[in-house]
Amino acid sequence: MGNWRIVLFGFYMLGQCTMGQALEGIRFQHKDWELACDNIGTCRMAGYGSSEGEESFPVSLYIERKAGNEALIGLARIEEIRL
């Protein structure tokens, strides 16, 4: 499964976790991606890049959506800088 499919699935789950029903919280993990939604409807998805090899440039992606119909999606990209 391509990484873009994991990201699309994550966005789908972010939307599902904020519907109007009571939530128990869920957690899903696949390869370098992790999705977690808590019992109040806030969902977080994170993807981690590989840090193996001399030529690799590891990067992490963090997406968060709080509960609510009009909640905004927060996005953060974290890069490792070698000194």
MMTF fields as JSON, N, C-alpha, C and O atoms, coordinates in Angstrom:
{
  "mmtfVersion": "1.0.0",
  "mmtfProducer": "UNKNOWN",
  "numBonds": 331,
  "numAtoms": 332,
  "numGroups": 83,
  "numChains": 1,
  "numModels": 1,
  "chainsPerModel": [1],
  "groupsPerChain": [83],
  "chainIdList": ["A"],
  "bondAtomList": [4, 2, 8, 6, 12, 10, 16, 14, 20, 18, 24, 22, 28, 26, 32, 30, 36, 34, 40, 38, 44, 42, 48, 46, 52, 50, 56, 54, 60, 58, 64, 62, 68, 66, 72, 70, 76, 74, 80, 78, 84, 82, 88, 86, 92, 90, 96, 94, 100, 98, 104, 102, 108, 106, 112, 110, 116, 114, 120, 118, 124, 122, 128, 126, 132, 130, 136, 134, 140, 138, 144, 142, 148, 146, 152, 150, 156, 154, 160, 158, 164, 162, 168, 166, 172, 170, 176, 174, 180, 178, 184, 182, 188, 186, 192, 190, 196, 194, 200, 198, 204, 202, 208, 206, 212, 210, 216, 214, 220, 218, 224, 222, 228, 226, 232, 230, 236, 234, 240, 238, 244, 242, 248, 246, 252, 250, 256, 254, 260, 258, 264, 262, 268, 266, 272, 270, 276, 274, 280, 278, 284, 282, 288, 286, 292, 290, 296, 294, 300, 298, 304, 302, 308, 306, 312, 310, 316, 314, 320, 318, 324, 322, 328, 326],
  "bondOrderList": [1, 1, 1, 1, 1, 1, 1, 1, 1, 1, 1, 1, 1, 1, 1, 1, 1, 1, 1, 1, 1, 1, 1, 1, 1, 1, 1, 1, 1, 1, 1, 1, 1, 1, 1, 1, 1, 1, 1, 1, 1, 1, 1, 1, 1, 1, 1, 1, 1, 1, 1, 1, 1, 1, 1, 1, 1, 1, 1, 1, 1, 1, 1, 1, 1, 1, 1, 1, 1, 1, 1, 1, 1, 1, 1, 1, 1, 1, 1, 1, 1, 1],
  "groupList": [{"groupName": "MET", "atomNameList": ["N", "CA", "C", "O"], "elementList": ["N", "C", "C", "O"], "formalChargeList": [0, 0, 0, 0], "bondAtomList": [1, 0, 2, 1, 3, 2], "bondOrderList": [1, 1, 2], "singleLetterCode": "M", "chemCompType": "L-PEPTIDE LINKING"}, {"groupName": "GLY", "atomNameList": ["N", "CA", "C", "O"], "elementList": ["N", "C", "C", "O"], "formalChargeList": [0, 0, 0, 0], "bondAtomList": [1, 0, 2, 1, 3, 2], "bondOrderList": [1, 1, 2], "singleLetterCode": "G", "chemCompType": "PEPTIDE LINKING"}, {"groupName": "ASN", "atomNameList": ["N", "CA", "C", "O"], "elementList": ["N", "C", "C", "O"], "formalChargeList": [0, 0, 0, 0], "bondAtomList": [1, 0, 2, 1, 3, 2], "bondOrderList": [1, 1, 2], "singleLetterCode": "N", "chemCompType": "L-PEPTIDE LINKING"}, {"groupName": "TRP", "atomNameList": ["N", "CA", "C", "O"], "elementList": ["N", "C", "C", "O"], "formalChargeList": [0, 0, 0, 0], "bondAtomList": [1, 0, 2, 1, 3, 2], "bondOrderList": [1, 1, 2], "singleLetterCode": "W", "chemCompType": "L-PEPTIDE LINKING"}, {"groupName": "ARG", "atomNameList": ["N", "CA", "C", "O"], "elementList": ["N", "C", "C", "O"], "formalChargeList": [0, 0, 0, 0], "bondAtomList": [1, 0, 2, 1, 3, 2], "bondOrderList": [1, 1, 2], "singleLetterCode": "R", "chemCompType": "L-PEPTIDE LINKING"}, {"groupName": "ILE", "atomNameList": ["N", "CA", "C", "O"], "elementList": ["N", "C", "C", "O"], "formalChargeList": [0, 0, 0, 0], "bondAtomList": [1, 0, 2, 1, 3, 2], "bondOrderList": [1, 1, 2], "singleLetterCode": "I", "chemCompType": "L-PEPTIDE LINKING"}, {"groupName": "VAL", "atomNameList": ["N", "CA", "C", "O"], "elementList": ["N", "C", "C", "O"], "formalChargeList": [0, 0, 0, 0], "bondAtomList": [1, 0, 2, 1, 3, 2], "bondOrderList": [1, 1, 2], "singleLetterCode": "V", "chemCompType": "L-PEPTIDE LINKING"}, {"groupName": "LEU", "atomNameList": ["N", "CA", "C", "O"], "elementList": ["N", "C", "C", "O"], "formalChargeList": [0, 0, 0, 0], "bondAtomList": [1, 0, 2, 1, 3, 2], "bondOrderList": [1, 1, 2], "singleLetterCode": "L", "chemCompType": "L-PEPTIDE LINKING"}, {"groupName": "PHE", "atomNameList": ["N", "CA", "C", "O"], "elementList": ["N", "C", "C", "O"], "formalChargeList": [0, 0, 0, 0], "bondAtomList": [1, 0, 2, 1, 3, 2], "bondOrderList": [1, 1, 2], "singleLetterCode": "F", "chemCompType": "L-PEPTIDE LINKING"}, {"groupName": "TYR", "atomNameList": ["N", "CA", "C", "O"], "elementList": ["N", "C", "C", "O"], "formalChargeList": [0, 0, 0, 0], "bondAtomList": [1, 0, 2, 1, 3, 2], "bondOrderList": [1, 1, 2], "singleLetterCode": "Y", "chemCompType": "L-PEPTIDE LINKING"}, {"groupName": "GLN", "atomNameList": ["N", "CA", "C", "O"], "elementList": ["N", "C", "C", "O"], "formalChargeList": [0, 0, 0, 0], "bondAtomList": [1, 0, 2, 1, 3, 2], "bondOrderList": [1, 1, 2], "singleLetterCode": "Q", "chemCompType": "L-PEPTIDE LINKING"}, {"groupName": "CYS", "atomNameList": ["N", "CA", "C", "O"], "elementList": ["N", "C", "C", "O"], "formalChargeList": [0, 0, 0, 0], "bondAtomList": [1, 0, 2, 1, 3, 2], "bondOrderList": [1, 1, 2], "singleLetterCode": "C", "chemCompType": "L-PEPTIDE LINKING"}, {"groupName": "THR", "atomNameList": ["N", "CA", "C", "O"], "elementList": ["N", "C", "C", "O"], "formalChargeList": [0, 0, 0, 0], "bondAtomList": [1, 0, 2, 1, 3, 2], "bondOrderList": [1, 1, 2], "singleLetterCode": "T", "chemCompType": "L-PEPTIDE LINKING"}, {"groupName": "ALA", "atomNameList": ["N", "CA", "C", "O"], "elementList": ["N", "C", "C", "O"], "formalChargeList": [0, 0, 0, 0], "bondAtomList": [1, 0, 2, 1, 3, 2], "bondOrderList": [1, 1, 2], "singleLetterCode": "A", "chemCompType": "L-PEPTIDE LINKING"}, {"groupName": "GLU", "atomNameList": ["N", "CA", "C", "O"], "elementList": ["N", "C", "C", "O"], "formalChargeList": [0, 0, 0, 0], "bondAtomList": [1, 0, 2, 1, 3, 2], "bondOrderList": [1, 1, 2], "singleLetterCode": "E", "chemCompType": "L-PEPTIDE LINKING"}, {"groupName": "HIS", "atomNameList": ["N", "CA", "C", "O"], "elementList": ["N", "C", "C", "O"], "formalChargeList": [0, 0, 0, 0], "bondAtomList": [1, 0, 2, 1, 3, 2], "bondOrderList": [1, 1, 2], "singleLetterCode": "H", "chemCompType": "L-PEPTIDE LINKING"}, {"groupName": "LYS", "atomNameList": ["N", "CA", "C", "O"], "elementList": ["N", "C", "C", "O"], "formalChargeList": [0, 0, 0, 0], "bondAtomList": [1, 0, 2, 1, 3, 2], "bondOrderList": [1, 1, 2], "singleLetterCode": "K", "chemCompType": "L-PEPTIDE LINKING"}, {"groupName": "ASP", "atomNameList": ["N", "CA", "C", "O"], "elementList": ["N", "C", "C", "O"], "formalChargeList": [0, 0, 0, 0], "bondAtomList": [1, 0, 2, 1, 3, 2], "bondOrderList": [1, 1, 2], "singleLetterCode": "D", "chemCompType": "L-PEPTIDE LINKING"}, {"groupName": "SER", "atomNameList": ["N", "CA", "C", "O"], "elementList": ["N", "C", "C", "O"], "formalChargeList": [0, 0, 0, 0], "bondAtomList": [1, 0, 2, 1, 3, 2], "bondOrderList": [1, 1, 2], "singleLetterCode": "S", "chemCompType": "L-PEPTIDE LINKING"}, {"groupName": "PRO", "atomNameList": ["N", "CA", "C", "O"], "elementList": ["N", "C", "C", "O"], "formalChargeList": [0, 0, 0, 0], "bondAtomList": [1, 0, 2, 1, 3, 2], "bondOrderList": [1, 1, 2], "singleLetterCode": "P", "chemCompType": "L-PEPTIDE LINKING"}],
  "groupTypeList": [0, 1, 2, 3, 4, 5, 6, 7, 8, 1, 8, 9, 0, 7, 1, 10, 11, 12, 0, 1, 10, 13, 7, 14, 1, 5, 4, 8, 10, 15, 16, 17, 3, 14, 7, 13, 11, 17, 2, 5, 1, 12, 11, 4, 0, 13, 1, 9, 1, 18, 18, 14, 1, 14, 14, 18, 8, 19, 6, 18, 7, 9, 5, 14, 4, 16, 13, 1, 2, 14, 13, 7, 5, 1, 7, 13, 4, 5, 14, 14, 5, 4, 7],
  "groupIdList": [1, 2, 3, 4, 5, 6, 7, 8, 9, 10, 11, 12, 13, 14, 15, 16, 17, 18, 19, 20, 21, 22, 23, 24, 25, 26, 27, 28, 29, 30, 31, 32, 33, 34, 35, 36, 37, 38, 39, 40, 41, 42, 43, 44, 45, 46, 47, 48, 49, 50, 51, 52, 53, 54, 55, 56, 57, 58, 59, 60, 61, 62, 63, 64, 65, 66, 67, 68, 69, 70, 71, 72, 73, 74, 75, 76, 77, 78, 79, 80, 81, 82, 83],
  "secStructList": [7, 7, 2, 2, 2, 2, 2, 2, 2, 2, 2, 2, 2, 2, 2, 2, 6, 6, 1, 1, 1, 7, 7, 7, 7, 3, 3, 3, 3, 3, 6, 6, 3, 3, 3, 3, 3, 7, 6, 6, 1, 7, 3, 3, 3, 3, 3, 3, 7, 7, 7, 7, 1, 6, 6, 7, 7, 7, 3, 3, 3, 3, 3, 3, 3, 7, 1, 1, 6, 6, 7, 7, 3, 3, 3, 3, 3, 3, 3, 7, 7, 7, 7],
  "xCoordList": [0.854, 0.0, 0.901, 1.822, 0.632, 1.445, 1.232, 0.192, 2.237, 2.136, 0.969, 0.354, 0.643, -0.47, -1.785, -2.693, -1.906, -3.137, -3.263, -4.364, -2.142, -2.151, -2.587, -3.386, -2.062, -2.432, -3.918, -4.594, -4.445, -5.877, -6.723, -7.744, -6.303, -7.021, -7.015, -8.018, -5.879, -5.777, -6.741, -7.405, -6.83, -7.779, -9.217, -10.051, -9.514, -10.844, -11.164, -12.253, -10.197, -10.413, -10.524, -11.28, -9.781, -9.905, -11.336, -11.875, -11.951, -13.337, -14.31, -15.256, -14.094, -14.986, -14.969, -15.987, -13.844, -13.712, -14.426, -14.605, -14.835, -15.461, -16.958, -17.571, -17.566, -19.013, -19.7, -19.034, -21.022, -21.751, -22.009, -22.804, -21.4, -21.647, -20.583, -19.53, -20.884, -19.916, -18.697, -18.822, -17.541, -16.302, -15.6, -15.616, -14.993, -14.215, -12.727, -11.946, -12.329, -10.915, -10.434, -10.796, -9.626, -9.089, -7.601, -7.088, -6.924, -5.505, -5.21, -5.635, -4.481, -4.128, -2.676, -2.245, -1.918, -0.515, -0.191, -0.573, 0.525, 0.963, 2.308, 2.428, 3.32, 4.691, 5.123, 5.192, 5.414, 5.9, 4.786, 5.072, 3.514, 2.378, 1.607, 1.449, 1.134, 0.336, -0.831, -0.658, -2.026, -3.232, -3.852, -4.004, -4.212, -4.859, -5.938, -5.703, -7.121, -8.225, -8.631, -8.823, -8.761, -9.125, -10.643, -11.377, -11.105, -12.54, -13.295, -14.518, -12.615, -13.326, -13.29, -13.739, -12.754, -12.837, -11.628, -11.655, -10.583, -9.372, -8.549, -8.29, -8.14, -7.371, -6.002, -5.846, -5.024, -3.645, -3.074, -3.247, -2.387, -1.749, -0.3, -0.017, 0.608, 2.029, 2.685, 2.392, 3.573, 4.372, 5.833, 6.205, 6.651, 8.063, 8.901, 8.695, 9.854, 10.755, 11.91, 12.242, 12.507, 13.635, 14.885, 15.121, 15.672, 16.931, 18.123, 19.226, 17.891, 18.95, 19.738, 19.16, 21.033, 21.876, 22.411, 21.833, 23.512, 24.168, 23.356, 23.346, 22.674, 21.986, 20.55, 19.871, 20.083, 18.69, 18.522, 19.427, 17.358, 16.998, 15.708, 14.619, 15.819, 14.612, 13.706, 14.171, 12.418, 11.428, 10.225, 9.933, 9.54, 8.329, 7.18, 7.36, 5.992, 4.787, 3.768, 3.51, 3.19, 2.226, 0.969, 1.036, -0.181, -1.464, -2.405, -2.488, -3.112, -4.052, -5.352, -5.348, -6.473, -7.79, -8.567, -8.786, -8.98, -9.782, -11.232, -11.625, -12.019, -13.415, -14.216, -13.859, -15.297, -16.191, -16.352, -15.434, -17.543, -17.843, -16.96, -16.643, -16.557, -15.791, -14.354, -13.712, -13.869, -12.499, -11.496, -11.713, -10.42, -9.371, -8.38, -8.259, -7.681, -6.643, -5.304, -4.956, -4.551, -3.211, -2.174, -2.323, -1.131, -0.098, 1.271, 1.51, 2.167, 3.545, 4.497, 4.25, 5.574, 6.635, 7.902, 8.33, 8.488, 9.671, 10.838, 10.774, 11.892, 13.074, 14.239, 14.38, 15.055, 16.263, 17.392, 17.619, 18.089, 19.2, 20.489, 20.664, 21.371, 22.659, 23.66, 23.853, 24.288, 25.283, 26.688, 27.652],
  "yCoordList": [-1.169, 0.0, 1.233, 1.337, 2.157, 3.365, 4.282, 4.24, 5.111, 6.05, 7.001, 7.387, 7.393, 8.317, 7.681, 8.382, 6.364, 5.689, 5.719, 5.864, 5.584, 5.663, 7.054, 7.198, 8.081, 9.46, 9.682, 10.283, 9.21, 9.355, 8.621, 9.141, 7.416, 6.676, 7.445, 7.485, 8.051, 8.852, 10.017, 10.271, 10.742, 11.849, 11.349, 12.008, 10.188, 9.601, 9.314, 9.627, 8.714, 8.399, 9.658, 9.683, 10.706, 11.966, 12.48, 12.97, 12.372, 12.806, 11.922, 12.421, 10.607, 9.674, 9.833, 9.623, 10.196, 10.314, 11.532, 11.636, 12.443, 13.663, 13.7, 14.758, 12.579, 12.528, 12.683, 12.668, 12.832, 13.18, 12.071, 12.282, 10.92, 9.846, 9.799, 10.428, 9.043, 8.883, 8.126, 7.176, 8.547, 7.954, 7.171, 7.569, 6.072, 5.281, 5.523, 5.196, 6.078, 6.244, 5.079, 3.93, 5.373, 4.327, 4.569, 5.661, 3.526, 3.645, 2.706, 1.551, 3.21, 2.438, 2.722, 3.875, 1.684, 1.871, 1.003, -0.166, 1.594, 0.867, 1.415, 2.596, 0.562, 0.939, 2.175, 2.127, 3.281, 4.492, 5.488, 6.649, 5.065, 5.962, 5.511, 4.315, 6.473, 6.177, 7.155, 8.356, 6.63, 7.439, 7.108, 5.936, 8.134, 7.927, 8.981, 10.168, 8.544, 9.449, 9.179, 8.028, 10.237, 10.047, 10.065, 10.228, 9.898, 9.781, 11.107, 11.109, 12.228, 13.5, 13.969, 15.074, 13.131, 13.407, 14.065, 14.357, 14.305, 14.87, 13.734, 12.726, 13.913, 12.885, 13.424, 14.593, 12.55, 12.906, 11.829, 10.634, 12.274, 11.355, 11.789, 12.973, 10.836, 11.154, 10.143, 8.948, 10.65, 9.818, 10.149, 11.314, 9.125, 9.309, 8.822, 7.715, 9.654, 9.283, 8.447, 8.473, 7.716, 6.857, 7.685, 8.675, 7.287, 7.981, 7.081, 7.298, 6.072, 5.135, 5.641, 6.197, 5.456, 5.793, 7.211, 8.081, 7.428, 8.742, 9.788, 10.955, 9.389, 10.339, 10.623, 11.426, 9.998, 10.199, 11.516, 11.975, 12.102, 13.328, 13.049, 13.249, 12.591, 12.219, 13.417, 14.521, 13.175, 14.213, 13.554, 12.385, 14.284, 13.796, 14.719, 15.928, 14.135, 14.892, 14.633, 13.481, 15.692, 15.59, 16.357, 17.542, 15.675, 16.289, 16.085, 14.99, 17.144, 17.065, 17.745, 18.793, 17.138, 17.746, 17.589, 16.476, 18.708, 18.684, 18.359, 18.465, 17.969, 17.624, 18.854, 19.983, 18.618, 19.701, 19.784, 19.465, 20.222, 20.289, 21.263, 21.021, 22.346, 23.369, 23.479, 24.518, 22.419, 22.422, 22.453, 21.84, 23.161, 23.257, 22.112, 21.527, 21.806, 20.78, 21.466, 22.384, 21.026, 21.56, 20.654, 19.432, 21.25, 20.502, 20.981, 22.184, 20.05, 20.404, 19.463, 18.261, 20.018, 19.219, 19.452, 20.591, 18.381, 18.487, 17.846, 16.678, 18.606, 18.096, 18.007, 18.833, 17.011, 16.865, 17.608, 17.404, 18.455, 19.208, 18.664, 18.627, 18.251, 17.724, 18.862, 19.601, 18.999, 20.054, 19.522, 20.273],
  "zCoordList": [0.0, 0.0, 0.0, 0.81, -0.904, -0.985, 0.209, 0.867, 0.477, 1.602, 1.437, 2.431, 0.21, 0.002, 0.417, 0.865, 0.278, 0.716, 2.235, 2.766, 2.929, 4.391, 4.826, 5.752, 4.155, 4.492, 4.241, 5.076, 3.106, 2.817, 3.85, 4.3, 4.227, 5.255, 6.573, 7.285, 6.886, 8.107, 8.106, 9.11, 6.973, 6.883, 7.0, 7.622, 6.406, 6.53, 7.997, 8.478, 8.702, 10.112, 10.958, 11.928, 10.606, 11.34, 11.263, 12.255, 10.093, 9.931, 10.68, 11.288, 10.647, 11.318, 12.829, 13.488, 13.37, 14.823, 15.375, 16.589, 14.531, 15.033, 14.765, 14.9, 14.391, 14.206, 15.561, 16.596, 15.564, 16.767, 17.769, 18.685, 17.659, 18.611, 19.708, 19.604, 20.753, 21.845, 21.332, 20.558, 21.763, 21.275, 22.374, 23.539, 22.002, 22.946, 22.78, 23.674, 21.677, 21.362, 20.515, 20.766, 19.522, 18.66, 18.45, 18.695, 17.991, 17.669, 16.509, 16.507, 15.529, 14.345, 14.005, 14.039, 13.678, 13.325, 12.119, 12.06, 11.148, 9.96, 9.526, 9.202, 9.517, 9.157, 9.941, 11.169, 9.258, 9.934, 10.232, 10.522, 10.168, 10.41, 11.637, 11.882, 12.399, 13.588, 13.658, 13.451, 13.954, 14.105, 15.45, 15.795, 16.212, 17.509, 17.692, 17.463, 18.105, 18.427, 19.868, 20.259, 20.655, 22.056, 22.218, 21.243, 23.447, 23.703, 23.644, 23.778, 23.449, 23.275, 21.825, 21.519, 20.922, 19.498, 18.864, 17.668, 19.611, 19.021, 18.424, 19.082, 17.16, 16.464, 16.091, 15.737, 16.178, 15.843, 14.932, 15.173, 13.876, 12.948, 12.777, 12.592, 12.838, 12.699, 11.768, 11.809, 10.936, 10.041, 10.251, 10.387, 10.275, 10.574, 9.405, 8.907, 8.96, 7.874, 8.383, 9.568, 7.486, 7.837, 8.073, 7.38, 9.034, 9.311, 8.995, 9.498, 8.159, 7.812, 6.612, 5.678, 6.631, 5.493, 5.554, 6.204, 4.873, 4.848, 4.098, 4.488, 3.027, 2.152, 2.581, 1.941, 3.623, 4.024, 4.774, 5.472, 4.615, 5.314, 6.071, 5.532, 7.31, 8.051, 8.309, 8.593, 8.204, 8.455, 9.129, 8.874, 9.973, 10.621, 10.259, 10.116, 10.112, 9.79, 10.889, 11.237, 11.435, 12.533, 12.14, 11.814, 12.173, 11.825, 13.005, 13.56, 13.383, 14.511, 14.123, 13.477, 14.526, 14.331, 15.621, 16.099, 16.177, 17.404, 17.052, 15.89, 18.034, 17.818, 17.412, 17.748, 16.689, 16.296, 14.793, 14.037, 14.363, 12.936, 12.181, 11.016, 12.8, 12.098, 12.616, 12.47, 13.208, 13.73, 12.579, 11.534, 12.783, 11.778, 11.942, 13.018, 10.869, 10.902, 11.099, 10.355, 12.098, 12.343, 11.693, 11.694, 11.143, 10.438, 10.88, 10.975, 11.15, 11.516, 10.794, 10.7, 10.291, 9.668, 10.47, 10.657, 10.934, 11.772, 11.035, 10.652, 10.842, 10.152, 11.124, 12.025, 10.929, 11.733, 11.023, 9.831, 11.744, 11.173, 11.767, 12.985, 10.9, 11.361, 11.445, 10.48, 12.585, 12.794, 12.633, 12.775]
}
